[in-house]
Amino acid sequence: MLRRLALAAALALSTPALAVELGDDGLHKPAWLRETFKDLREDLAEANAEGKRLMLIFEQRGCIYCTEMHEKTFTDPAIEALIREHYFVVQLNLFGDVEVTDFDGTVLSEKAMAMRWGVMFTPTLIFLPEEVPEGATTPEAAVAMMPGAFGKGTTEALLIWVRDHGYESGENFQKFVAERMAGGQQP
């Protein structure tokens, strides 16, 4: 009996907790998410004040791909550190009713904004530049929009590529990922 308890305790200590808390809306709520009024102009200003990049993440209740990202990808220590240190993350619900104010001043519910922006899949990650041109919408200003759940290597590469402004040099993201893989990094 003591052996079984000792084994169970050892397994518990060696196995990372995979479950990420769900909110009342059924969406995952990691500690690095920001609770905001979803006025993207204010969110961008706050991100900039902290020296971080604004990242939006669209999710939906019951999304198996969102669960995969939250339990297997975002919990990777290197990825979680990148997010905490370099990103200001605002969660949006694909079918939500909370009002969102776009950079051009348009105010719509989360679900209507998803339609306006052409977001059709969850999760979708949207990365914004430090400055958004006057009158631009989120998709017009975005430096990257990544629909879908990706593995640790691709997600880490995306976070690094955006953080380091890879898009400004004209460096193709796929080429960046391929070069990381050739250098021994995970895809």
N, C-alpha and C positions, 0 to 999 in steps of 0.2 A: 504494500500500500504506500509506504513512504517513497519507494522507488518511483511509483507512478506519479505521485505528487511532485517529486523532484523533477521528473522528466517533463511534466506539464508546465511547471514553473520555468524550466530552462527553455522550452519551446515558446512560451509566452514572451520571454525576454528577448529571444532571438528573432521572433517574427514581428515585423513592423505592423502597427495597426493600420489596416487598409481602409476602414470605414471613415468616411468624411461626413460630418454632421449635415443633416438635411434641414432646411428651413421650413416654415409653415407653407411656403409656396412649392415645396417638393424639390427645390434646387439645392445643390451642394453649397456649403458655406465654409470654405477654408478661411483660416484666420487672416490671410492676406487680401481678402476682398474688401473693398471700400463701400461703405454705406453712404450714398450721396443723394442729392435731390434730382440727379440725372439731368442736370443742365450741363451739357458737354462743354460749354465755354468755361463754366466755373470749374469743372473737373479737370480740364486741360490746364487752367491757371494753377490749380492746386498741385497737380502733378509736376508742373514746371517749377513751382516754388520748392518742391521737395527734390528737384533734380532727377525726376523719374519720367518715364514714358507712359502715356495714357494707352491702356489696352482695354478694349471692350470684349466681353465674352457673352455670346448669346447661348442660352441653354433652355431646356424644357423639362418639365416633370416627366420622370420615367425614361429619360433618354439613356439607353444603354451605352452609347458612345461617350456621353458626358461622364457617366459613372466610370468608365474605363480610364478616361483622362484624369479624373480626380483621384481614383484609387491606385492607378499604376504609373501614371506619367508625372502629374503635378507633385506627387509625394516623393519623387526621386530627389535626394538631397541637393544635387547640383542644380536641378530645374527649380526647385523651391527657393533656393538661394538666389538664383537669377531673378525670379519673380519678386521676391521680397526686397531685393536691393535695387532693382532697376525699373520696376513697373508699378503703376497706379492702376489697379484693376477694378472695373465697374461691370457688374453682372447685369444682363438684360434677359428677360423672359420672353421667348419667342411668341408665347400666347398671353403675355401679361397686359394688364390694364394701367400700370403706373405710367404717368406722363413722362416723356423724354423731350428735352429741348435740344434740337440739332444745332449745329454751328451757324446755320443761316437763320436761326430764330424760330423755325417751324416747331410747333409743339403737337405731338401725337402720342397715343398710347404705345407701349413697347411693341405690341403686335402690329399696329399700323406702321410704326417706324421700321420694323423688320421688313414689311412689304415694300415700303418706300425705298429701302436700301437694297432690296433684292436678296435678303438673307432667307434661305430656304432650308437650311440644314443646321442641326446642332451636334456638337458645339461649332460655333464660328467665332474665330478670334479676329478682331479688327485692331490694327495698330495705327496710331495717329502720330503725325509729326509734332515737333515742339510748337510750331506756329501753323495755324490754319488760315488760309486766305479769306478775306472778308467775303461773305456770301456763299462760301463753299459748303456743300453738304458733307456728311461723314464719308460716304464712299468716294466722293471726289477728292477729299483730302487724304484719305487713308494711304499709308505707305505699304501696307500689306493687309490682305484679307485671306484668312486660311479657314475654309470650311472643312470640317471633319476631324476625326480623332486620329492622332498620329503617335507613333512610338516615341520613346524617350530621345533617341538621337535626332530625329527630325525636329521635334519640339524644341530641344535645347539649341539646335542650329538656328531655328527661326528666332528664338529669343536673343541669341548672340548677334545674328545678322541685322535685326532691327536695332538693337542696342548700339551696335557699331556703325549704323547708317550704311550698310552694304548696298542698299537701294540707290544711294546718292552717286556711287561710283559706277553704276550701271552693272554691277556684279549680279548675275543671274542667281537667284536663290538655289535653283537645282544644281548649278555648277558648284556653289558654295557647299551644299550638302555632299556632293560627289567628292569634292576635294577633302572634306573632313573624313569621309569614309575611307578614302585612299590613304589618309594619314593615320588610320587605325581607330577613328571614332566610330561609335555605333550609329547605324542609320535611324 
